[in-house]
Amino acid sequence: MHQAYRYQTFPFVPPPELTSGEVYRHPLVIIGCGPVGLAAAIDARQHDIPVLLLDDDDTVSVGSRGLCYAKRTLEILDRLGCGDPVAAKGVGWDVGRTFFREEEVFNFNLRPQTGSKRPGMVNLQQYYLEEYMVKRALDAGVQIRWKNEVTAVSPHDDYVAIEVSTPEGRYQVEADWLIVADGARSPIRSMLGLDVEGKVFMDRFLIADVLMKADFPAERWFWFDPPFHRNQSVLLHREADDVYRIDFQLGWDADPEEEKKPERVIPRIKAMLGDEREFSLEWVSVYTFQCRRMREFRHGRCLFAGDAAHQVSPFGARGANSGIQDADNLIWKLKLVMDGRAPLRLLDTYTDERGFSADENLLNSTRSTDFITPKGRVSQTFRNAVLELSRSLPFARKLVNSGRLSVPSFLTNSLLNTPDSEPFTGDMVPGAPMDDAPLLKNGQPAWLIDQLGGKFQLLYFCEDAIQITEAMQRQLLGLAHAQIPIETLVIARRGTQSSLNVLLDQEGLAFARYDATDGTCYLVRPDQHVAARWRETEISRIVAAVTLATANFVEE
């Protein structure tokens, strides 16, 4: 078995403000060097925004913590330049199984369709993810200051004043914009007197990262009332490096400090695995959880993301996944506003869209938690009846809820969408996250999702790229010189075109998933969501859709 992970630490470097005494203004300051703050910082640098990232610690996350990274999140990490090490080190999986006592009653597959780059989930300890993201951030030019604790935040109309404490003294900086990604307890949220609304669940769970050799498959296993942990639930995940994550439900009356002691943890694990299996403990923690969110994620020039803005239970892997998607939604909008190419109201759609996603996550997370931890006799009777019936009746299996896994939101009600004016079938409606598909690029295998993101793009579908007229070529190329540039990608069944970027769909999956015919086109947002689609290409409609998607419309 591998040696225990050695947590990477980072040096404190005295900031220049400590000696100069000057107060420097930064275009963007981000507080919190977890996955969400790092994702925002890397994305900002990819949009050429200078970034100062502050963190009060000097190491990566301790323990596995955020463990499961969903397909959509992996696609975002690919765009940020750190998806490959995560996928290579982590454990990919698609199948989850749910047991009642000793019998399997339900299972699911997160990737029922083939032809996508990433699996439904990858399990990887959060410290590895942060290690890879820190390296990528530094390579991208992010200025990270470790052991720099923000002690005060003062918002103004056109900037935010920030006070920082370090091991060698205090200093001040100013930010044109501030992104707050400092976690569920968010000191910054408290400093600003901002509330979160929701529900705290009266239950406790024990997390144990267990190092052992085992032949368990790369699947998610969840037990209700197993013989080794009666009247409670247990969750098992496989991680990297022969580590397994086990969650034991304890009940609200459990003493957290007592339950973390090895003499309490080890007997529980032996009861589950058997006395003969050798293992060692790598990390142990006891947690409670809550389902809450801020009403607004933007407060002037302060923008909240991740757990600082919304918190859910861990059942369903909705925490880090949702937070990274927050950053994905926010940065392109912030860049347009900073450059003066979009009005401030574009940033209000960050709350609209990610608030909708947060509400979806809260609803699903609350339902899962209520099923896993029923709080009354009636709800427990219902839960147990569903589990009993699910052994033999398929309808009951659909009611079993051990945590609906994280999926991206379909932003179908977004004000940034252009509604369909022609009939389409399939899932790629305006607001949908883009489906992947295998393609050929310059004769080499490629993935559609890897060609998308970071800017507005037009997917132009055609049967034969050779048949694209010169007039259409000029129109498509001209989109790159619009007020907000649009890059054109041609997806063709056959043919080449020297002046256009052509991707060949020899398997036909892109055409099928986008219900495309000759001349169909899709406008894609910088965060890989559909903004609009048409059966025929008309430049004026495309430009109007970009105007809508950037909130540049004139209100009547």
MOFENRA-V925936 format. One record per residue. N is the residue number from 1. RES is the residue in one letter. SS is DSSP state (H for helix, E for strand, C for the rest). OMEGA is omega in whole degrees, -180 to 180 (NA if undefined). NEAR is the number of other C-alpha atoms within 10 Angstrom. Layout:
n:N res:RES ss:SS omega:OMEGA near:NEAR
n:N res:RES ss:SS omega:OMEGA near:NEAR
This chain:
n:1 res:M ss:C omega:-176 near:10
n:2 res:H ss:C omega:174 near:11
n:3 res:Q ss:C omega:179 near:8
n:4 res:A ss:C omega:-178 near:13
n:5 res:Y ss:C omega:175 near:12
n:6 res:R ss:C omega:-175 near:7
n:7 res:Y ss:C omega:-179 near:14
n:8 res:Q ss:C omega:175 near:14
n:9 res:T ss:E omega:-175 near:12
n:10 res:F ss:C omega:-173 near:14
n:11 res:P ss:C omega:169 near:10
n:12 res:F ss:C omega:177 near:16
n:13 res:V ss:C omega:-178 near:14
n:14 res:P ss:C omega:179 near:16
n:15 res:P ss:C omega:-179 near:15
n:16 res:P ss:C omega:-179 near:12
n:17 res:E ss:H omega:-179 near:15
n:18 res:L ss:H omega:-180 near:15
n:19 res:T ss:H omega:-178 near:10
n:20 res:S ss:H omega:-176 near:9
n:21 res:G ss:C omega:-179 near:11
n:22 res:E ss:C omega:176 near:12
n:23 res:V ss:C omega:-177 near:15
n:24 res:Y ss:E omega:177 near:11
n:25 res:R ss:E omega:179 near:15
n:26 res:H ss:E omega:177 near:18
n:27 res:P ss:E omega:-177 near:15
n:28 res:L ss:E omega:172 near:22
n:29 res:V ss:E omega:178 near:26
n:30 res:I ss:E omega:178 near:26
n:31 res:I ss:E omega:179 near:26
n:32 res:G ss:C omega:-176 near:24
n:33 res:C ss:C omega:170 near:29
n:34 res:G ss:C omega:-178 near:23
n:35 res:P ss:H omega:-177 near:27
n:36 res:V ss:H omega:178 near:30
n:37 res:G ss:H omega:178 near:28
n:38 res:L ss:H omega:178 near:25
n:39 res:A ss:H omega:179 near:27
n:40 res:A ss:H omega:-178 near:29
n:41 res:A ss:H omega:180 near:36
n:42 res:I ss:H omega:-180 near:29
n:43 res:D ss:H omega:179 near:26
n:44 res:A ss:H omega:179 near:25
n:45 res:R ss:H omega:177 near:18
n:46 res:Q ss:H omega:173 near:19
n:47 res:H ss:C omega:177 near:16
n:48 res:D ss:C omega:174 near:12
n:49 res:I ss:C omega:174 near:21
n:50 res:P ss:C omega:-174 near:16
n:51 res:V ss:C omega:168 near:23
n:52 res:L ss:E omega:-177 near:19
n:53 res:L ss:E omega:-177 near:22
n:54 res:L ss:E omega:176 near:22
n:55 res:D ss:C omega:-177 near:21
n:56 res:D ss:C omega:-179 near:19
n:57 res:D ss:C omega:178 near:17
n:58 res:D ss:C omega:-178 near:16
n:59 res:T ss:E omega:175 near:18
n:60 res:V ss:C omega:-179 near:20
n:61 res:S ss:C omega:178 near:21
n:62 res:V ss:C omega:-179 near:13
n:63 res:G ss:C omega:-175 near:19
n:64 res:S ss:C omega:176 near:24
n:65 res:R ss:C omega:178 near:18
n:66 res:G ss:C omega:-167 near:20
n:67 res:L ss:C omega:-170 near:25
n:68 res:C ss:E omega:-179 near:30
n:69 res:Y ss:E omega:-171 near:30
n:70 res:A ss:E omega:-178 near:29
n:71 res:K ss:H omega:-179 near:24
n:72 res:R ss:H omega:179 near:25
n:73 res:T ss:H omega:178 near:26
n:74 res:L ss:H omega:178 near:24
n:75 res:E ss:H omega:176 near:21
n:76 res:I ss:H omega:178 near:25
n:77 res:L ss:H omega:175 near:24
n:78 res:D ss:H omega:-180 near:18
n:79 res:R ss:H omega:180 near:21
n:80 res:L ss:H omega:176 near:24
n:81 res:G ss:C omega:178 near:18
n:82 res:C ss:C omega:179 near:22
n:83 res:G ss:H omega:-175 near:19
n:84 res:D ss:H omega:179 near:13
n:85 res:P ss:H omega:177 near:15
n:86 res:V ss:H omega:-180 near:23
n:87 res:A ss:H omega:-179 near:20
n:88 res:A ss:H omega:-177 near:12
n:89 res:K ss:H omega:-174 near:17
n:90 res:G ss:C omega:179 near:23
n:91 res:V ss:E omega:180 near:21
n:92 res:G ss:E omega:178 near:25
n:93 res:W ss:E omega:179 near:23
n:94 res:D ss:C omega:-170 near:18
n:95 res:V ss:E omega:172 near:18
n:96 res:G ss:E omega:-179 near:18
n:97 res:R ss:E omega:179 near:16
n:98 res:T ss:E omega:-177 near:24
n:99 res:F ss:E omega:169 near:21
n:100 res:F ss:E omega:-170 near:20
n:101 res:R ss:C omega:-177 near:20
n:102 res:E ss:C omega:-173 near:13
n:103 res:E ss:E omega:175 near:12
n:104 res:E ss:E omega:-178 near:16
n:105 res:V ss:E omega:-175 near:23
n:106 res:F ss:E omega:171 near:22
n:107 res:N ss:E omega:180 near:16
n:108 res:F ss:E omega:177 near:14
n:109 res:N ss:E omega:-177 near:13
n:110 res:L ss:C omega:-179 near:17
n:111 res:R ss:C omega:-178 near:16
n:112 res:P ss:C omega:179 near:9
n:113 res:Q ss:C omega:177 near:7
n:114 res:T ss:C omega:174 near:11
n:115 res:G ss:C omega:172 near:15
n:116 res:S ss:C omega:-172 near:16
n:117 res:K ss:C omega:-171 near:17
n:118 res:R ss:C omega:176 near:20
n:119 res:P ss:C omega:179 near:19
n:120 res:G ss:C omega:180 near:24
n:121 res:M ss:E omega:167 near:28
n:122 res:V ss:E omega:176 near:27
n:123 res:N ss:E omega:178 near:26
n:124 res:L ss:C omega:178 near:27
n:125 res:Q ss:C omega:-174 near:27
n:126 res:Q ss:H omega:-179 near:22
n:127 res:Y ss:H omega:176 near:24
n:128 res:Y ss:H omega:179 near:21
n:129 res:L ss:H omega:-179 near:25
n:130 res:E ss:H omega:179 near:22
n:131 res:E ss:H omega:180 near:19
n:132 res:Y ss:H omega:-178 near:18
n:133 res:M ss:H omega:176 near:27
n:134 res:V ss:H omega:179 near:23
n:135 res:K ss:H omega:-180 near:12
n:136 res:R ss:H omega:180 near:19
n:137 res:A ss:H omega:179 near:27
n:138 res:L ss:H omega:178 near:13
n:139 res:D ss:H omega:-179 near:11
n:140 res:A ss:H omega:178 near:18
n:141 res:G ss:C omega:175 near:17
n:142 res:V ss:C omega:175 near:21
n:143 res:Q ss:E omega:-178 near:15
n:144 res:I ss:E omega:176 near:22
n:145 res:R ss:E omega:180 near:22
n:146 res:W ss:C omega:-178 near:22
n:147 res:K ss:C omega:176 near:22
n:148 res:N ss:C omega:-175 near:27
n:149 res:E ss:E omega:177 near:19
n:150 res:V ss:E omega:-176 near:21
n:151 res:T ss:E omega:178 near:14
n:152 res:A ss:E omega:178 near:15
n:153 res:V ss:E omega:-179 near:20
n:154 res:S ss:E omega:-180 near:13
n:155 res:P ss:E omega:173 near:18
n:156 res:H ss:C omega:-176 near:12
n:157 res:D ss:C omega:-174 near:8
n:158 res:D ss:C omega:175 near:10
n:159 res:Y ss:C omega:177 near:20
n:160 res:V ss:E omega:176 near:22
n:161 res:A ss:E omega:-174 near:18
n:162 res:I ss:E omega:174 near:19
n:163 res:E ss:E omega:-173 near:16
n:164 res:V ss:E omega:176 near:18
n:165 res:S ss:E omega:180 near:16
n:166 res:T ss:E omega:177 near:19
n:167 res:P ss:C omega:-177 near:11
n:168 res:E ss:C omega:177 near:13
n:169 res:G ss:E omega:-177 near:13
n:170 res:R ss:E omega:175 near:17
n:171 res:Y ss:E omega:179 near:21
n:172 res:Q ss:E omega:170 near:19
n:173 res:V ss:E omega:174 near:17
n:174 res:E ss:E omega:-179 near:21
n:175 res:A ss:E omega:169 near:23
n:176 res:D ss:E omega:179 near:18
n:177 res:W ss:E omega:-180 near:22
n:178 res:L ss:E omega:173 near:27
n:179 res:I ss:E omega:-178 near:24
n:180 res:V ss:E omega:-180 near:26
n:181 res:A ss:C omega:-173 near:29
n:182 res:D ss:C omega:168 near:26
n:183 res:G ss:C omega:-172 near:24
n:184 res:A ss:C omega:-179 near:19
n:185 res:R ss:C omega:174 near:12
n:186 res:S ss:C omega:174 near:17
n:187 res:P ss:H omega:-178 near:16
n:188 res:I ss:H omega:177 near:21
n:189 res:R ss:H omega:178 near:22
n:190 res:S ss:H omega:179 near:11
n:191 res:M ss:H omega:-178 near:12
n:192 res:L ss:C omega:178 near:14
n:193 res:G ss:C omega:-178 near:8
n:194 res:L ss:C omega:-175 near:12
n:195 res:D ss:C omega:166 near:14
n:196 res:V ss:C omega:-177 near:18
n:197 res:E ss:E omega:177 near:12
n:198 res:G ss:E omega:-167 near:15
n:199 res:K ss:E omega:173 near:15
n:200 res:V ss:E omega:-177 near:13
n:201 res:F ss:E omega:-176 near:17
n:202 res:M ss:E omega:177 near:13
n:203 res:D ss:E omega:179 near:18
n:204 res:R ss:E omega:178 near:20
n:205 res:F ss:E omega:177 near:22
n:206 res:L ss:E omega:172 near:21
n:207 res:I ss:E omega:173 near:23
n:208 res:A ss:E omega:169 near:26
n:209 res:D ss:E omega:-172 near:23
n:210 res:V ss:E omega:178 near:21
n:211 res:L ss:E omega:-178 near:23
n:212 res:M ss:C omega:172 near:17
n:213 res:K ss:C omega:-180 near:15
n:214 res:A ss:C omega:-179 near:14
n:215 res:D ss:C omega:177 near:8
n:216 res:F ss:C omega:180 near:12
n:217 res:P ss:C omega:179 near:11
n:218 res:A ss:C omega:-179 near:17
n:219 res:E ss:C omega:173 near:19
n:220 res:R ss:E omega:178 near:20
n:221 res:W ss:E omega:180 near:21
n:222 res:F ss:E omega:180 near:24
n:223 res:W ss:E omega:163 near:24
n:224 res:F ss:E omega:174 near:24
n:225 res:D ss:C omega:179 near:17
n:226 res:P ss:C omega:-179 near:18
n:227 res:P ss:C omega:-179 near:14
n:228 res:F ss:C omega:-180 near:18
n:229 res:H ss:C omega:-169 near:19
n:230 res:R ss:C omega:173 near:11
n:231 res:N ss:C omega:178 near:13
n:232 res:Q ss:C omega:180 near:18
n:233 res:S ss:E omega:-179 near:23
n:234 res:V ss:E omega:178 near:24
n:235 res:L ss:E omega:-180 near:18
n:236 res:L ss:E omega:175 near:17
n:237 res:H ss:E omega:173 near:24
n:238 res:R ss:E omega:180 near:28
n:239 res:E ss:C omega:175 near:24
n:240 res:A ss:C omega:171 near:18
n:241 res:D ss:C omega:178 near:19
n:242 res:D ss:C omega:177 near:14
n:243 res:V ss:E omega:176 near:26
n:244 res:Y ss:E omega:178 near:22
n:245 res:R ss:E omega:178 near:22
n:246 res:I ss:E omega:175 near:21
n:247 res:D ss:E omega:176 near:21
n:248 res:F ss:E omega:171 near:21
n:249 res:Q ss:E omega:-176 near:22
n:250 res:L ss:C omega:-172 near:21
n:251 res:G ss:C omega:-173 near:16
n:252 res:W ss:C omega:-175 near:13
n:253 res:D ss:C omega:-178 near:9
n:254 res:A ss:C omega:177 near:15
n:255 res:D ss:C omega:-175 near:12
n:256 res:P ss:H omega:-177 near:17
n:257 res:E ss:H omega:178 near:9
n:258 res:E ss:H omega:-175 near:12
n:259 res:E ss:H omega:179 near:17
n:260 res:K ss:C omega:-177 near:18
n:261 res:K ss:C omega:-179 near:12
n:262 res:P ss:H omega:-179 near:12
n:263 res:E ss:H omega:174 near:10
n:264 res:R ss:H omega:-175 near:11
n:265 res:V ss:H omega:-173 near:18
n:266 res:I ss:H omega:178 near:17
n:267 res:P ss:H omega:178 near:13
n:268 res:R ss:H omega:-178 near:15
n:269 res:I ss:H omega:178 near:20
n:270 res:K ss:H omega:178 near:15
n:271 res:A ss:H omega:-180 near:12
n:272 res:M ss:H omega:-171 near:15
n:273 res:L ss:H omega:-174 near:14
n:274 res:G ss:C omega:-176 near:12
n:275 res:D ss:C omega:-173 near:11
n:276 res:E ss:C omega:-176 near:7
n:277 res:R ss:C omega:178 near:11
n:278 res:E ss:C omega:177 near:12
n:279 res:F ss:C omega:173 near:18
n:280 res:S ss:E omega:-179 near:13
n:281 res:L ss:E omega:177 near:17
n:282 res:E ss:E omega:-179 near:17
n:283 res:W ss:E omega:179 near:17
n:284 res:V ss:E omega:176 near:20
n:285 res:S ss:E omega:173 near:17
n:286 res:V ss:E omega:-177 near:20
n:287 res:Y ss:E omega:163 near:14
n:288 res:T ss:E omega:-178 near:16
n:289 res:F ss:E omega:-177 near:18
n:290 res:Q ss:E omega:176 near:21
n:291 res:C ss:E omega:-174 near:23
n:292 res:R ss:E omega:176 near:22
n:293 res:R ss:E omega:170 near:24
n:294 res:M ss:C omega:178 near:21
n:295 res:R ss:C omega:178 near:14
n:296 res:E ss:C omega:179 near:18
n:297 res:F ss:C omega:176 near:24
n:298 res:R ss:E omega:175 near:20
n:299 res:H ss:E omega:-174 near:13
n:300 res:G ss:C omega:-180 near:16
n:301 res:R ss:C omega:175 near:19
n:302 res:C ss:E omega:-177 near:24
n:303 res:L ss:E omega:-177 near:22
n:304 res:F ss:E omega:-177 near:31
n:305 res:A ss:C omega:177 near:27
n:306 res:G ss:H omega:-177 near:29
n:307 res:D ss:H omega:176 near:23
n:308 res:A ss:H omega:-178 near:25
n:309 res:A ss:C omega:-175 near:31
n:310 res:H ss:E omega:-180 near:29
n:311 res:Q ss:E omega:178 near:30
n:312 res:V ss:C omega:174 near:29
n:313 res:S ss:C omega:-178 near:23
n:314 res:P ss:C omega:-177 near:23
n:315 res:F ss:C omega:-178 near:20
n:316 res:G ss:C omega:176 near:22
n:317 res:A ss:C omega:-174 near:23
n:318 res:R ss:C omega:-175 near:27
n:319 res:G ss:H omega:-179 near:24
n:320 res:A ss:H omega:179 near:25
n:321 res:N ss:H omega:180 near:26
n:322 res:S ss:H omega:-179 near:30
n:323 res:G ss:H omega:178 near:29
n:324 res:I ss:H omega:176 near:25
n:325 res:Q ss:H omega:171 near:23
n:326 res:D ss:H omega:-179 near:25
n:327 res:A ss:H omega:180 near:29
n:328 res:D ss:H omega:-180 near:26
n:329 res:N ss:H omega:-170 near:23
n:330 res:L ss:H omega:-164 near:26
n:331 res:I ss:H omega:-179 near:27
n:332 res:W ss:H omega:178 near:24
n:333 res:K ss:H omega:179 near:25
n:334 res:L ss:H omega:179 near:23
n:335 res:K ss:H omega:180 near:16
n:336 res:L ss:H omega:179 near:18
n:337 res:V ss:H omega:180 near:17
n:338 res:M ss:H omega:-179 near:17
n:339 res:D ss:C omega:-179 near:10
n:340 res:G ss:C omega:-179 near:10
n:341 res:R ss:C omega:177 near:15
n:342 res:A ss:C omega:180 near:21
n:343 res:P ss:C omega:179 near:18
n:344 res:L ss:C omega:-177 near:18
n:345 res:R ss:H omega:175 near:13
n:346 res:L ss:H omega:180 near:22
n:347 res:L ss:H omega:176 near:25
n:348 res:D ss:H omega:177 near:16
n:349 res:T ss:H omega:173 near:21
n:350 res:Y ss:H omega:175 near:24
n:351 res:T ss:H omega:-179 near:24
n:352 res:D ss:H omega:-173 near:18
n:353 res:E ss:H omega:-179 near:23
n:354 res:R ss:H omega:171 near:26
n:355 res:G ss:H omega:175 near:20
n:356 res:F ss:H omega:178 near:17
n:357 res:S ss:H omega:178 near:20
n:358 res:A ss:H omega:179 near:28
n:359 res:D ss:H omega:175 near:17
n:360 res:E ss:H omega:-179 near:15
n:361 res:N ss:H omega:180 near:28
n:362 res:L ss:H omega:180 near:23
n:363 res:L ss:H omega:-179 near:14
n:364 res:N ss:H omega:-180 near:22
n:365 res:S ss:H omega:179 near:28
n:366 res:T ss:H omega:178 near:20
n:367 res:R ss:H omega:179 near:16
n:368 res:S ss:H omega:-177 near:22
n:369 res:T ss:H omega:179 near:25
n:370 res:D ss:H omega:179 near:18
n:371 res:F ss:H omega:-177 near:20
n:372 res:I ss:H omega:-176 near:22
n:373 res:T ss:C omega:-180 near:20
n:374 res:P ss:C omega:-173 near:16
n:375 res:K ss:C omega:179 near:14
n:376 res:G ss:C omega:-177 near:9
n:377 res:R ss:H omega:-178 near:9
n:378 res:V ss:H omega:-179 near:9
n:379 res:S ss:H omega:178 near:14
n:380 res:Q ss:H omega:177 near:16
n:381 res:T ss:H omega:178 near:12
n:382 res:F ss:H omega:-178 near:13
n:383 res:R ss:H omega:-178 near:20
n:384 res:N ss:H omega:178 near:17
n:385 res:A ss:H omega:177 near:12
n:386 res:V ss:H omega:-179 near:20
n:387 res:L ss:H omega:178 near:25
n:388 res:E ss:H omega:-178 near:16
n:389 res:L ss:H omega:-176 near:14
n:390 res:S ss:C omega:178 near:20
n:391 res:R ss:C omega:-174 near:16
n:392 res:S ss:C omega:-175 near:11
n:393 res:L ss:C omega:-177 near:13
n:394 res:P ss:H omega:-177 near:12
n:395 res:F ss:H omega:-178 near:11
n:396 res:A ss:H omega:-179 near:17
n:397 res:R ss:H omega:179 near:19
n:398 res:K ss:C omega:180 near:12
n:399 res:L ss:C omega:180 near:14
n:400 res:V ss:C omega:-174 near:21
n:401 res:N ss:C omega:177 near:22
n:402 res:S ss:C omega:-180 near:26
n:403 res:G ss:C omega:175 near:22
n:404 res:R ss:C omega:-171 near:17
n:405 res:L ss:C omega:-176 near:21
n:406 res:S ss:C omega:172 near:26
n:407 res:V ss:C omega:-180 near:21
n:408 res:P ss:C omega:-180 near:18
n:409 res:S ss:C omega:170 near:20
n:410 res:F ss:C omega:-175 near:20
n:411 res:L ss:C omega:-171 near:22
n:412 res:T ss:C omega:-180 near:17
n:413 res:N ss:C omega:-179 near:13
n:414 res:S ss:C omega:176 near:17
n:415 res:L ss:C omega:-178 near:17
n:416 res:L ss:C omega:-179 near:25
n:417 res:N ss:C omega:166 near:25
n:418 res:T ss:C omega:-177 near:24
n:419 res:P ss:C omega:177 near:18
n:420 res:D ss:C omega:172 near:13
n:421 res:S ss:C omega:179 near:10
n:422 res:E ss:C omega:-177 near:9
n:423 res:P ss:C omega:173 near:8
n:424 res:F ss:C omega:170 near:15
n:425 res:T ss:C omega:177 near:11
n:426 res:G ss:C omega:-172 near:9
n:427 res:D ss:C omega:-172 near:15
n:428 res:M ss:C omega:179 near:21
n:429 res:V ss:C omega:173 near:24
n:430 res:P ss:C omega:-175 near:25
n:431 res:G ss:C omega:-177 near:26
n:432 res:A ss:C omega:168 near:20
n:433 res:P ss:E omega:-172 near:22
n:434 res:M ss:C omega:172 near:23
n:435 res:D ss:C omega:177 near:19
n:436 res:D ss:C omega:175 near:21
n:437 res:A ss:C omega:177 near:22
n:438 res:P ss:E omega:-180 near:22
n:439 res:L ss:E omega:170 near:26
n:440 res:L ss:E omega:177 near:18
n:441 res:K ss:E omega:-176 near:17
n:442 res:N ss:C omega:177 near:12
n:443 res:G ss:C omega:-178 near:9
n:444 res:Q ss:E omega:178 near:9
n:445 res:P ss:E omega:180 near:11
n:446 res:A ss:E omega:178 near:17
n:447 res:W ss:E omega:180 near:17
n:448 res:L ss:H omega:-174 near:21
n:449 res:I ss:H omega:180 near:20
n:450 res:D ss:H omega:180 near:14
n:451 res:Q ss:H omega:-171 near:15
n:452 res:L ss:C omega:170 near:24
n:453 res:G ss:C omega:176 near:20
n:454 res:G ss:C omega:-179 near:18
n:455 res:K ss:C omega:174 near:16
n:456 res:F ss:E omega:-179 near:22
n:457 res:Q ss:E omega:176 near:25
n:458 res:L ss:E omega:171 near:24
n:459 res:L ss:E omega:-180 near:18
n:460 res:Y ss:E omega:-178 near:26
n:461 res:F ss:E omega:175 near:29
n:462 res:C ss:E omega:180 near:23
n:463 res:E ss:E omega:-175 near:19
n:464 res:D ss:E omega:-177 near:17
n:465 res:A ss:H omega:180 near:23
n:466 res:I ss:H omega:-175 near:13
n:467 res:Q ss:H omega:178 near:11
n:468 res:I ss:C omega:-176 near:17
n:469 res:T ss:C omega:178 near:10
n:470 res:E ss:H omega:179 near:10
n:471 res:A ss:H omega:179 near:8
n:472 res:M ss:H omega:177 near:13
n:473 res:Q ss:H omega:-179 near:14
n:474 res:R ss:H omega:180 near:12
n:475 res:Q ss:H omega:-179 near:14
n:476 res:L ss:H omega:179 near:22
n:477 res:L ss:H omega:-180 near:16
n:478 res:G ss:H omega:179 near:15
n:479 res:L ss:H omega:179 near:19
n:480 res:A ss:H omega:-178 near:15
n:481 res:H ss:H omega:177 near:11
n:482 res:A ss:C omega:-179 near:12
n:483 res:Q ss:C omega:168 near:11
n:484 res:I ss:C omega:-171 near:16
n:485 res:P ss:C omega:178 near:15
n:486 res:I ss:E omega:177 near:23
n:487 res:E ss:E omega:180 near:21
n:488 res:T ss:E omega:171 near:23
n:489 res:L ss:E omega:178 near:21
n:490 res:V ss:E omega:175 near:22
n:491 res:I ss:E omega:-174 near:30
n:492 res:A ss:E omega:174 near:25
n:493 res:R ss:E omega:-179 near:22
n:494 res:R ss:E omega:174 near:15
n:495 res:G ss:C omega:178 near:16
n:496 res:T ss:C omega:-179 near:19
n:497 res:Q ss:C omega:-172 near:15
n:498 res:S ss:C omega:-175 near:8
n:499 res:S ss:C omega:-177 near:10
n:500 res:L ss:C omega:177 near:17
n:501 res:N ss:E omega:-174 near:16
n:502 res:V ss:E omega:175 near:24
n:503 res:L ss:E omega:-176 near:29
n:504 res:L ss:E omega:-180 near:28
n:505 res:D ss:C omega:-175 near:21
n:506 res:Q ss:C omega:178 near:15
n:507 res:E ss:C omega:177 near:14
n:508 res:G ss:C omega:-176 near:15
n:509 res:L ss:H omega:178 near:17
n:510 res:A ss:H omega:178 near:23
n:511 res:F ss:H omega:-177 near:21
n:512 res:A ss:H omega:-176 near:13
n:513 res:R ss:H omega:179 near:16
n:514 res:Y ss:C omega:179 near:21
n:515 res:D ss:C omega:-172 near:16
n:516 res:A ss:C omega:170 near:23
n:517 res:T ss:C omega:-178 near:15
n:518 res:D ss:C omega:180 near:16
n:519 res:G ss:C omega:177 near:15
n:520 res:T ss:C omega:175 near:19
n:521 res:C ss:E omega:180 near:26
n:522 res:Y ss:E omega:170 near:26
n:523 res:L ss:E omega:-175 near:28
n:524 res:V ss:E omega:177 near:28
n:525 res:R ss:C omega:178 near:28
n:526 res:P ss:C omega:178 near:19
n:527 res:D ss:C omega:173 near:23
n:528 res:Q ss:C omega:170 near:26
n:529 res:H ss:E omega:177 near:24
n:530 res:V ss:E omega:175 near:27
n:531 res:A ss:E omega:-178 near:31
n:532 res:A ss:E omega:177 near:28
n:533 res:R ss:E omega:-178 near:30
n:534 res:W ss:E omega:176 near:21
n:535 res:R ss:C omega:179 near:20
n:536 res:E ss:C omega:-177 near:15
n:537 res:T ss:C omega:176 near:19
n:538 res:E ss:C omega:-170 near:13
n:539 res:I ss:H omega:-178 near:14
n:540 res:S ss:H omega:179 near:8
n:541 res:R ss:H omega:179 near:14
n:542 res:I ss:H omega:180 near:22
n:543 res:V ss:H omega:179 near:18
n:544 res:A ss:H omega:180 near:13
n:545 res:A ss:H omega:176 near:21
n:546 res:V ss:H omega:176 near:27
n:547 res:T ss:H omega:178 near:18
n:548 res:L ss:H omega:-176 near:19
n:549 res:A ss:H omega:178 near:24
n:550 res:T ss:C omega:178 near:24
n:551 res:A ss:C omega:180 near:22
n:552 res:N ss:C omega:-179 near:17
n:553 res:F ss:C omega:177 near:14
n:554 res:V ss:C omega:-179 near:7
n:555 res:E ss:C omega:180 near:5
n:556 res:E ss:C omega:NA near:3
